[in-house]
Amino acid sequence: MSKFSTQKLYKIFVYVALITLAISIIIPVGWVFMASIKQASEFYGSPWVMPETVYIQNFIDAFVDANMGQYFMNSVIVTAIAMAILLVVALPAAYVLARFDFKGVGFIKTFIRAGLFVNISFIVVPIFLMLLGWDSAVRDLMGGSFFVNNRFMLALIYAATALPFTIFLLSSYFETLPSDFEEAAYIDGAGYFKTMVTVMIPMAKPSIITVILFQFLAFWNEYILALTLLPNNQYKTLPVGLINLMAAERAAANYGRLYAGMVIVMLPTLILYILVQKRLTQGMTAGGVKG
């Protein structure tokens, strides 16, 4: 078989695989959107029949009656705080580890890489017991609760557990940037902090966008920590609220409201991906050059 024929077969295989993958993703997502605007009576026929009308009441019921609006705001608050803490801590740390040589830098990098292998699901119970003990001490002193049922504490834990991957990715990208820009900034009288903020961080925008997308998806869809650390129904996040909604609406055979809740969870992630997908591949490729 000639080289041309081999390359052609390889391209055909790649295209078929990509099209198959796209169809396997688009059809379920499209079906959920279609089911979310159906009335209850329409679910007793064929699941592939198009809805007769656009039944928006499913979303109103999910937001109001099922408290998905409150859960949505809780997820927005927790995700925004966690993302802000993560970037404020990870960007300077990654820049220093990538661009400066000092005693112990190798150990710190190894320690951070070791954090990549820690699965958050395995340490949920120790985290909860630790916070519960601190909460008991605070309750004895001040008569109130702080570490449990606190959205800020959940966001802080999200940011802390995401630091190893974020610092690793950002530092790998910073290592690929030329030093000429830093030297020019130093000659112009800029200090280390100003150089980082005005020169290096804007150059690392593709990698930062990759981090924002990945960590947004992780924070937005996280379930175990949110279920454990926010037992109060008032502070539940969307994934926890969606599980409760699924149990309630499945028993009541009200599938339209159930799928409307799924759309509420999926829509922000889809919008964010559409907005940043052009920069995603660039950031992932550049961030994996060095390690």
N, C-alpha and C positions, 0 to 999 in steps of 0.2 A: 504494500500500500504506500502510495507516495506521501511526501510530507504535506502537500497541499490538502490531500484528502483527509489526513489525520487531523490537521488543524480545523478543517471544516466540520468534521464529526465532533470535535471537542467543543467548538462554538455552538453547534446544534444542541449538544448535551447540556451545556451551561444555560442556554436560553430556555430549554424545556424545563430544567430544574428550577430556574428563577420564576418562570411563568406558573409552574405548579405550586411553588411556595407562595407566590402572590395570591393565587386563587384560593389556596387553603387559608389565607389570612383574611382576604377581602370578603369572601362569602359569609363566614360566621359573623364578622363585624357588621356587614350590611344587613344580615338577617336580624341581628339584635336591634338595630336601628328601626327596621321595618316592623318588628314585633312590638316595639315600644309605643307605636302610634295606632295599635289595633284595639278594638273594643273586646271585652271578655268573650262575647259570643262568637267572635271570629276565630278563636283558638280551637274550637271543636271541629273544624274542618281540616283541610290540608294546610300544613304549616308553611307551604310555599306560596299560598295565595296572597296576592297584594292586598293591602288594607283598603276597605271601601272608602273610608274618609280618614283624615288626619285627626286622631283623637288626642288632643293636647291635655285632656283632663288627667291622663295617666301621670304626666310630669307634675301637674299641680297637686295631685294626691300624694305623690312620692315626696315632694318638697314640704308640703304642709302636714298632712296626716301622718306620714311615716318619718317625719323629722329629718329628712335627707338634706333640707336646707341648713339646719343647725349643724349636722355632721359635715356638710360641705364647708361651712365657715371654719369649723374646727380643723379640718384638714388643711385649709388655706393658711390658717394662722400657724399651725405646727410646721408645715412645710416651708413657709417663708422664713420663720425664725431659724429653723435648722439650716436652711440654705445660707442665710446671712452669717450665722456663726461659723459654718464650715468654710466659706470663702475667706472670711476675715482671718481665720486661723491658718488655713491650709496654704493660701497664696504666699504670705511671708515665709512660712516654714519651707515650702517647696523651693522658693527662690534662694534662700540661704543655703539649703542643702545642695542645690545644683551649681551655684556660682561662687561659693566660698569654700576654702579649704582650711579646716581648723581641727584641733585635737578632738577625737571622738566622733568625727563626722561619719566614718565608716560604720561604727557601732550603731549610731542612730539610724542610718539607712537600713542596716540589717534588721534592726528592731522594728522599723516601720514595715518592711517587707514581710516580716513574720506575722504582722497584724492582718495581712491579706488572707491568711489561712484560718482566721478565727471566724467561725459561723455564729452569727448573732443568736440563732435559735438555741445554741447550746449554752448560752450564758444568760438567758432570760431569767431563770429562777434565781441565780446568785444576785443579779442586778435588782430584782424585785425584793429579795430578802434584805439586801443592803439598804435600799431606799426605805423599806418598811421599818427597819431599825432606826434609821435617822429620823423618820417621821414620828416614831414613838417618842424619841428624845425631844424633838421640837414640840410635840403635843404636851409633854410634861412641863416644859419650860414656859411655853407661850399659849398653850391651850388651843392650838390650831394645827391644821395639816398643811404641809408644804411640798414634800417630795413625792407624794402619791396624789393622783387626781390633779396634776399640774401640767398644763400643756407646754409650758416653758421647759420643764424638766424632761418631758418626752422629746422635745426638739433638741435639747442639749445632748441627750443620749444618742439620738439619730446622728447628730453632727460628729460626736466622738467616735461612733462605730464606723463612720464613713471616712474618717481622716486617713487611714492607711492607704486605701485605694486612691483617694484624691491627691494626697501628697506624692505618691508614687507616679501617678500619671502626669501631674503638673511639673514635677522636678525633671522627669524624663524629657518633657517638652522644653523646659528652660535650658537644659543641657545642649539642645540642638541649635540654640540661637547664637549668632556670632557676638563676640565681645566688643566689636567696633562701636556699637551704639552706646554701650556703657562707658567706654573710654571717652567718646565724644561728650557724653553728659557730664562726666567728671571734669573734663577740661573746661566746660562751660560753667562749672561751679556747683553743679547739682550734687547733693549728698546721696548716701546709699538709699534712703527711704524715697526721696523724690525720684531717683533714677528708676527704682522699682515701680513706683506708681505711674509715672508719666511715660516711661520708655518700655520697660520689659513686660509689664502686665498687658498693655494694649497689643504688644506683639504676640502675646500668648492667647489671644482671644479665641482662636479655633479650639485649643485644648480646654479653655475655660467653658466654652459652650458645650463641649462634650461632657464635661463634669456636671454641668447644670442639668443636662438632659438625663444622664444616667442616675444622678442622685435624686432628681425630682421624681423619676419613676419609682425609685426605691422608697423614698419617703412617702409618696402619695399612696402607694399600694401596700405599705407595710401593715401587717395585721397582728402579729404575736405580741410585740411590745405594746402597741396601742391597746390591745385587749387586756393586757396584764396590768399596765400602769395607769389606765384611765377607766376604772370600773364604774365610775359615776356615769349614768346615761347622758347627762348634760354635756360631757366633754368627749364623747365617743367620736372617732374619726370615720370617714366614709367607708373604708373596708369593713370595719366592725359593724357599722350601721347597715351596710349592704347584706351582710350575713344574717343579721336579725330580720331584715326586710324579706330576704329569700325564705326564711323559715315561716314567717307570718303569712306571706302572700301565696306560698305554695300550698299551705294548709287551706287557705281560703279560695284557692283556684283563681286568684286574681293575677294572671300572668302579665297583663299589660303594665301594671304598676311595678312589677318586679323587673321587667326589661327596661322600663324608664329609669329605675334606679341604677341599672348597669350602665346605661348611656351617660347618666350624670357622673359616674365614676370614670368612664373611658374618655369622655369628650375633652377634658383639659389636657390629658396626655397626648391625644391625637393632634390637638391644635398646636401644642408646643413642638411636637415632632415635625409638623408641617413647616413651622416657622424656622426651625434650626437645621433641618435635614441637609441643606446644602453645605453647611460647615461641619457636619458630623464626621464624615469620612476623612476629611482633611485633619481634623483634630485627633482622631483615633490613629491614623497612620503616623503622623509626626510624633505623637506621644509614645509610640512603641518602638522608636528607633534605638534608644538606649535604655538600659535598665541597670 
